[in-house]
Amino acid sequence: MWRSIWSVRGPPKLQHFLWSAVKGNFPVKDRLAYRHITHDASCQVCGVERETIFHALLECNAVISFIGDAVRTFATLMWAGWRCRNLAIFENEHPSFVMVVAGFLRMVLDYNSYAQKVFIAAAAGVTTALRSDGWKCPPMGCIKVNTDAHIPAGGMASLGVVFRDVTGVVFAAATRKAHTKVP
Ligand SMILES: [Zn+2]
């Protein structure tokens, strides 16, 4: 364990932090309460859960969104790496990894902002409004796919697609940027 912590590249303070985390040497409220230094063991940030080391570092609402961002970025890097590998093997193409990563990160960000709008609209009952306006739920056993496109004069076109089930509930959405070709 000690050796693997010291193999993490970074400033010594980062390694000491990891070592303290592994040893449980943080003065979190849970430990202070255990030692009768305080009676209140609740988290000082969210005020909801007990402040254990696990909660403070990984579970608290205040940090969980940052962890989600980091995991998504890491997953996107791996995805881009896999894409580059497949391009090299099957297409004999060798694009810049940085460019592929940049494109993938952009795509993920676009997807998130689009999906957020769609799901927020669905949660606010916009789907129902659309339905009364002529949009009909698909028949049982079918999925309805609605698409949308924004094509600015020159530049990249934005494409969006939304999947709804038999109850009209949005269960998936996707976005894509595409080069526009003037005929
Ligand atoms: Zn908390």
py3Dmol code that shows the C-alpha trace and the ligand (Angstrom):
import py3Dmol

protein = """\
ATOM      1  CA  MET A   1       0.000   0.000   0.000  1.00  0.00           C
ATOM      2  CA  TRP A   2       2.764   2.439   1.024  1.00  0.00           C
ATOM      3  CA  ARG A   3       4.673   1.701  -2.169  1.00  0.00           C
ATOM      4  CA  SER A   4       1.610   2.162  -4.418  1.00  0.00           C
ATOM      5  CA  ILE A   5       0.834   5.499  -2.729  1.00  0.00           C
ATOM      6  CA  TRP A   6       4.398   6.728  -3.318  1.00  0.00           C
ATOM      7  CA  SER A   7       4.155   5.619  -6.951  1.00  0.00           C
ATOM      8  CA  VAL A   8       1.389   8.184  -7.527  1.00  0.00           C
ATOM      9  CA  ARG A   9       3.038  11.011  -9.408  1.00  0.00           C
ATOM     10  CA  GLY A  10       2.496  14.382  -7.828  1.00  0.00           C
ATOM     11  CA  PRO A  11       3.722  16.659  -5.053  1.00  0.00           C
ATOM     12  CA  PRO A  12       4.600  14.986  -1.710  1.00  0.00           C
ATOM     13  CA  LYS A  13       1.571  16.714  -0.145  1.00  0.00           C
ATOM     14  CA  LEU A  14      -0.705  14.659  -2.411  1.00  0.00           C
ATOM     15  CA  GLN A  15       1.003  11.454  -1.283  1.00  0.00           C
ATOM     16  CA  HIS A  16       0.695  12.460   2.381  1.00  0.00           C
ATOM     17  CA  PHE A  17      -2.973  13.229   1.804  1.00  0.00           C
ATOM     18  CA  LEU A  18      -3.540   9.752   0.309  1.00  0.00           C
ATOM     19  CA  TRP A  19      -1.612   8.147   3.157  1.00  0.00           C
ATOM     20  CA  SER A  20      -3.715   9.996   5.747  1.00  0.00           C
ATOM     21  CA  ALA A  21      -6.890   8.958   3.924  1.00  0.00           C
ATOM     22  CA  VAL A  22      -5.841   5.290   3.933  1.00  0.00           C
ATOM     23  CA  LYS A  23      -4.813   5.407   7.596  1.00  0.00           C
ATOM     24  CA  GLY A  24      -7.991   7.283   8.539  1.00  0.00           C
ATOM     25  CA  ASN A  25      -6.047  10.191  10.017  1.00  0.00           C
ATOM     26  CA  PHE A  26      -8.496  12.990   9.229  1.00  0.00           C
ATOM     27  CA  PRO A  27     -10.188  14.931  12.036  1.00  0.00           C
ATOM     28  CA  VAL A  28     -13.692  14.378  10.658  1.00  0.00           C
ATOM     29  CA  LYS A  29     -16.650  14.800  13.012  1.00  0.00           C
ATOM     30  CA  ASP A  30     -17.247  11.036  13.204  1.00  0.00           C
ATOM     31  CA  ARG A  31     -13.762  10.507  14.691  1.00  0.00           C
ATOM     32  CA  LEU A  32     -14.028  13.562  16.956  1.00  0.00           C
ATOM     33  CA  ALA A  33     -17.326  12.232  18.284  1.00  0.00           C
ATOM     34  CA  TYR A  34     -15.742   8.805  18.838  1.00  0.00           C
ATOM     35  CA  ARG A  35     -13.060  10.472  20.964  1.00  0.00           C
ATOM     36  CA  HIS A  36     -15.724  12.509  22.809  1.00  0.00           C
ATOM     37  CA  ILE A  37     -14.221  15.762  21.530  1.00  0.00           C
ATOM     38  CA  THR A  38     -17.591  16.727  20.070  1.00  0.00           C
ATOM     39  CA  HIS A  39     -21.111  15.381  20.394  1.00  0.00           C
ATOM     40  CA  ASP A  40     -22.316  16.416  16.968  1.00  0.00           C
ATOM     41  CA  ALA A  41     -21.054  14.070  14.213  1.00  0.00           C
ATOM     42  CA  SER A  42     -23.077  15.589  11.362  1.00  0.00           C
ATOM     43  CA  CYS A  43     -21.327  16.772   8.192  1.00  0.00           C
ATOM     44  CA  GLN A  44     -20.262  20.414   8.377  1.00  0.00           C
ATOM     45  CA  VAL A  45     -20.835  20.894   4.645  1.00  0.00           C
ATOM     46  CA  CYS A  46     -24.204  19.309   3.851  1.00  0.00           C
ATOM     47  CA  GLY A  47     -25.450  18.998   7.443  1.00  0.00           C
ATOM     48  CA  VAL A  48     -27.366  15.841   6.515  1.00  0.00           C
ATOM     49  CA  GLU A  49     -25.131  12.781   6.880  1.00  0.00           C
ATOM     50  CA  ARG A  50     -22.634  11.671   9.503  1.00  0.00           C
ATOM     51  CA  GLU A  51     -19.212  13.090   8.587  1.00  0.00           C
ATOM     52  CA  THR A  52     -17.086   9.976   8.127  1.00  0.00           C
ATOM     53  CA  ILE A  53     -13.904  10.058   6.028  1.00  0.00           C
ATOM     54  CA  PHE A  54     -15.733   8.218   3.246  1.00  0.00           C
ATOM     55  CA  HIS A  55     -18.558  10.749   3.344  1.00  0.00           C
ATOM     56  CA  ALA A  56     -16.241  13.786   3.364  1.00  0.00           C
ATOM     57  CA  LEU A  57     -14.090  12.539   0.474  1.00  0.00           C
ATOM     58  CA  LEU A  58     -16.551  10.703  -1.757  1.00  0.00           C
ATOM     59  CA  GLU A  59     -20.152  10.802  -0.658  1.00  0.00           C
ATOM     60  CA  CYS A  60     -21.041  14.351   0.367  1.00  0.00           C
ATOM     61  CA  ASN A  61     -23.298  16.158  -2.099  1.00  0.00           C
ATOM     62  CA  ALA A  62     -20.804  18.996  -2.197  1.00  0.00           C
ATOM     63  CA  VAL A  63     -18.134  16.791  -3.826  1.00  0.00           C
ATOM     64  CA  ILE A  64     -20.168  14.143  -5.623  1.00  0.00           C
ATOM     65  CA  SER A  65     -20.877  16.304  -8.680  1.00  0.00           C
ATOM     66  CA  PHE A  66     -17.126  17.006  -9.067  1.00  0.00           C
ATOM     67  CA  ILE A  67     -16.391  13.286  -8.852  1.00  0.00           C
ATOM     68  CA  GLY A  68     -19.065  12.652 -11.496  1.00  0.00           C
ATOM     69  CA  ASP A  69     -17.384  15.237 -13.761  1.00  0.00           C
ATOM     70  CA  ALA A  70     -13.957  13.642 -13.218  1.00  0.00           C
ATOM     71  CA  VAL A  71     -15.246  10.115 -13.907  1.00  0.00           C
ATOM     72  CA  ARG A  72     -17.037  11.314 -17.051  1.00  0.00           C
ATOM     73  CA  THR A  73     -13.902  13.075 -18.301  1.00  0.00           C
ATOM     74  CA  PHE A  74     -11.806   9.980 -17.598  1.00  0.00           C
ATOM     75  CA  ALA A  75     -14.350   7.749 -19.381  1.00  0.00           C
ATOM     76  CA  THR A  76     -14.340  10.139 -22.353  1.00  0.00           C
ATOM     77  CA  LEU A  77     -10.523   9.967 -22.533  1.00  0.00           C
ATOM     78  CA  MET A  78     -10.690   6.156 -22.636  1.00  0.00           C
ATOM     79  CA  TRP A  79     -13.469   6.310 -25.238  1.00  0.00           C
ATOM     80  CA  ALA A  80     -11.346   8.619 -27.431  1.00  0.00           C
ATOM     81  CA  GLY A  81      -8.355   6.288 -26.982  1.00  0.00           C
ATOM     82  CA  TRP A  82     -10.465   3.328 -28.122  1.00  0.00           C
ATOM     83  CA  ARG A  83     -11.716   5.355 -31.113  1.00  0.00           C
ATOM     84  CA  CYS A  84      -8.122   6.208 -32.136  1.00  0.00           C
ATOM     85  CA  ARG A  85      -7.136   2.553 -31.787  1.00  0.00           C
ATOM     86  CA  ASN A  86     -10.055   1.441 -34.026  1.00  0.00           C
ATOM     87  CA  LEU A  87      -9.310   4.151 -36.600  1.00  0.00           C
ATOM     88  CA  ALA A  88      -5.684   2.976 -36.778  1.00  0.00           C
ATOM     89  CA  ILE A  89      -6.562  -0.720 -37.068  1.00  0.00           C
ATOM     90  CA  PHE A  90      -9.621  -0.656 -39.326  1.00  0.00           C
ATOM     91  CA  GLU A  91      -9.326   2.616 -41.274  1.00  0.00           C
ATOM     92  CA  ASN A  92      -5.539   3.059 -41.286  1.00  0.00           C
ATOM     93  CA  GLU A  93      -6.113   6.598 -39.993  1.00  0.00           C
ATOM     94  CA  HIS A  94      -3.917   8.218 -37.364  1.00  0.00           C
ATOM     95  CA  PRO A  95      -5.669  11.360 -36.140  1.00  0.00           C
ATOM     96  CA  SER A  96      -4.249  13.514 -33.340  1.00  0.00           C
ATOM     97  CA  PHE A  97      -5.374  12.024 -30.019  1.00  0.00           C
ATOM     98  CA  VAL A  98      -5.798  15.538 -28.614  1.00  0.00           C
ATOM     99  CA  MET A  99      -8.147  16.480 -31.465  1.00  0.00           C
ATOM    100  CA  VAL A 100     -10.219  13.302 -30.998  1.00  0.00           C
ATOM    101  CA  VAL A 101     -10.429  13.913 -27.234  1.00  0.00           C
ATOM    102  CA  ALA A 102     -11.443  17.542 -27.799  1.00  0.00           C
ATOM    103  CA  GLY A 103     -14.214  16.421 -30.178  1.00  0.00           C
ATOM    104  CA  PHE A 104     -15.456  13.747 -27.780  1.00  0.00           C
ATOM    105  CA  LEU A 105     -15.428  16.131 -24.796  1.00  0.00           C
ATOM    106  CA  ARG A 106     -17.366  18.664 -26.866  1.00  0.00           C
ATOM    107  CA  MET A 107     -19.887  15.972 -27.858  1.00  0.00           C
ATOM    108  CA  VAL A 108     -20.371  14.869 -24.234  1.00  0.00           C
ATOM    109  CA  LEU A 109     -20.858  18.478 -23.087  1.00  0.00           C
ATOM    110  CA  ASP A 110     -23.351  19.141 -25.902  1.00  0.00           C
ATOM    111  CA  TYR A 111     -25.204  15.953 -25.049  1.00  0.00           C
ATOM    112  CA  ASN A 112     -25.445  16.909 -21.388  1.00  0.00           C
ATOM    113  CA  SER A 113     -26.755  20.417 -22.035  1.00  0.00           C
ATOM    114  CA  TYR A 114     -29.270  19.097 -24.589  1.00  0.00           C
ATOM    115  CA  ALA A 115     -30.393  16.156 -22.430  1.00  0.00           C
ATOM    116  CA  GLN A 116     -30.730  18.457 -19.430  1.00  0.00           C
ATOM    117  CA  LYS A 117     -33.080  20.743 -21.391  1.00  0.00           C
ATOM    118  CA  VAL A 118     -35.110  17.791 -22.702  1.00  0.00           C
ATOM    119  CA  PHE A 119     -35.415  16.029 -19.345  1.00  0.00           C
ATOM    120  CA  ILE A 120     -36.185  19.254 -17.469  1.00  0.00           C
ATOM    121  CA  ALA A 121     -38.866  20.077 -20.065  1.00  0.00           C
ATOM    122  CA  ALA A 122     -40.280  16.547 -19.735  1.00  0.00           C
ATOM    123  CA  ALA A 123     -40.299  16.800 -15.941  1.00  0.00           C
ATOM    124  CA  ALA A 124     -42.100  20.157 -16.181  1.00  0.00           C
ATOM    125  CA  GLY A 125     -44.866  18.562 -18.236  1.00  0.00           C
ATOM    126  CA  VAL A 126     -43.928  20.009 -21.598  1.00  0.00           C
ATOM    127  CA  THR A 127     -44.402  16.514 -23.050  1.00  0.00           C
ATOM    128  CA  THR A 128     -48.057  16.697 -22.037  1.00  0.00           C
ATOM    129  CA  ALA A 129     -48.370  20.103 -23.644  1.00  0.00           C
ATOM    130  CA  LEU A 130     -46.881  18.718 -26.845  1.00  0.00           C
ATOM    131  CA  ARG A 131     -49.294  15.801 -26.690  1.00  0.00           C
ATOM    132  CA  SER A 132     -52.323  18.096 -26.472  1.00  0.00           C
ATOM    133  CA  ASP A 133     -50.805  20.009 -29.376  1.00  0.00           C
ATOM    134  CA  GLY A 134     -50.922  16.982 -31.658  1.00  0.00           C
ATOM    135  CA  TRP A 135     -48.003  14.848 -30.422  1.00  0.00           C
ATOM    136  CA  LYS A 136     -49.249  11.320 -29.759  1.00  0.00           C
ATOM    137  CA  CYS A 137     -47.687   8.603 -27.615  1.00  0.00           C
ATOM    138  CA  PRO A 138     -46.420   5.607 -29.600  1.00  0.00           C
ATOM    139  CA  PRO A 139     -48.526   2.415 -29.540  1.00  0.00           C
ATOM    140  CA  MET A 140     -47.732  -0.284 -26.994  1.00  0.00           C
ATOM    141  CA  GLY A 141     -44.395  -2.003 -27.652  1.00  0.00           C
ATOM    142  CA  CYS A 142     -43.093   0.895 -29.805  1.00  0.00           C
ATOM    143  CA  ILE A 143     -40.696   3.750 -29.215  1.00  0.00           C
ATOM    144  CA  LYS A 144     -41.236   7.165 -30.735  1.00  0.00           C
ATOM    145  CA  VAL A 145     -38.206   9.031 -32.021  1.00  0.00           C
ATOM    146  CA  ASN A 146     -38.374  12.785 -32.534  1.00  0.00           C
ATOM    147  CA  THR A 147     -35.548  14.702 -34.156  1.00  0.00           C
ATOM    148  CA  ASP A 148     -34.581  18.336 -34.252  1.00  0.00           C
ATOM    149  CA  ALA A 149     -31.894  20.201 -36.159  1.00  0.00           C
ATOM    150  CA  HIS A 150     -30.428  23.669 -35.983  1.00  0.00           C
ATOM    151  CA  ILE A 151     -28.447  24.650 -39.059  1.00  0.00           C
ATOM    152  CA  PRO A 152     -26.764  28.051 -38.772  1.00  0.00           C
ATOM    153  CA  ALA A 153     -25.590  29.905 -41.860  1.00  0.00           C
ATOM    154  CA  GLY A 154     -22.161  28.289 -42.234  1.00  0.00           C
ATOM    155  CA  GLY A 155     -20.506  26.345 -39.447  1.00  0.00           C
ATOM    156  CA  MET A 156     -21.616  23.206 -37.657  1.00  0.00           C
ATOM    157  CA  ALA A 157     -25.203  21.927 -37.644  1.00  0.00           C
ATOM    158  CA  SER A 158     -26.620  20.709 -34.316  1.00  0.00           C
ATOM    159  CA  LEU A 159     -28.761  17.583 -34.427  1.00  0.00           C
ATOM    160  CA  GLY A 160     -30.870  16.315 -31.544  1.00  0.00           C
ATOM    161  CA  VAL A 161     -32.904  13.154 -31.087  1.00  0.00           C
ATOM    162  CA  VAL A 162     -35.309  12.204 -28.289  1.00  0.00           C
ATOM    163  CA  PHE A 163     -36.727   8.745 -27.547  1.00  0.00           C
ATOM    164  CA  ARG A 164     -40.084   8.436 -25.768  1.00  0.00           C
ATOM    165  CA  ASP A 165     -41.857   5.306 -24.568  1.00  0.00           C
ATOM    166  CA  VAL A 166     -45.541   4.364 -24.648  1.00  0.00           C
ATOM    167  CA  THR A 167     -46.331   6.759 -21.782  1.00  0.00           C
ATOM    168  CA  GLY A 168     -44.599   9.686 -23.500  1.00  0.00           C
ATOM    169  CA  VAL A 169     -41.754   9.687 -20.963  1.00  0.00           C
ATOM    170  CA  VAL A 170     -38.325  10.643 -22.343  1.00  0.00           C
ATOM    171  CA  PHE A 171     -35.923   7.784 -21.651  1.00  0.00           C
ATOM    172  CA  ALA A 172     -33.018   8.651 -23.920  1.00  0.00           C
ATOM    173  CA  ALA A 173     -31.647  11.583 -25.863  1.00  0.00           C
ATOM    174  CA  ALA A 174     -28.634  12.132 -28.110  1.00  0.00           C
ATOM    175  CA  THR A 175     -26.941  15.023 -29.888  1.00  0.00           C
ATOM    176  CA  ARG A 176     -24.484  15.339 -32.700  1.00  0.00           C
ATOM    177  CA  LYS A 177     -22.613  18.128 -34.439  1.00  0.00           C
ATOM    178  CA  ALA A 178     -22.140  17.765 -38.178  1.00  0.00           C
ATOM    179  CA  HIS A 179     -20.443  19.717 -40.935  1.00  0.00           C
ATOM    180  CA  THR A 180     -22.949  21.349 -43.256  1.00  0.00           C
ATOM    181  CA  LYS A 181     -22.453  21.096 -46.988  1.00  0.00           C
ATOM    182  CA  VAL A 182     -23.841  23.764 -49.257  1.00  0.00           C
ATOM    183  CA  PRO A 183     -25.133  22.077 -52.470  1.00  0.00           C
TER     184      PRO A 183
END
"""
ligand_1 = """\
1
ZN
Zn -21.939 16.119 3.683
"""
view = py3Dmol.view(width=600, height=400)
view.addModel(protein, "pdb")
view.setStyle({"model": 0}, {"cartoon": {"style": "trace"}})
view.addModel(ligand_1, "xyz")
view.setStyle({"model": 1}, {"stick": {}})
view.zoomTo()
view.show()
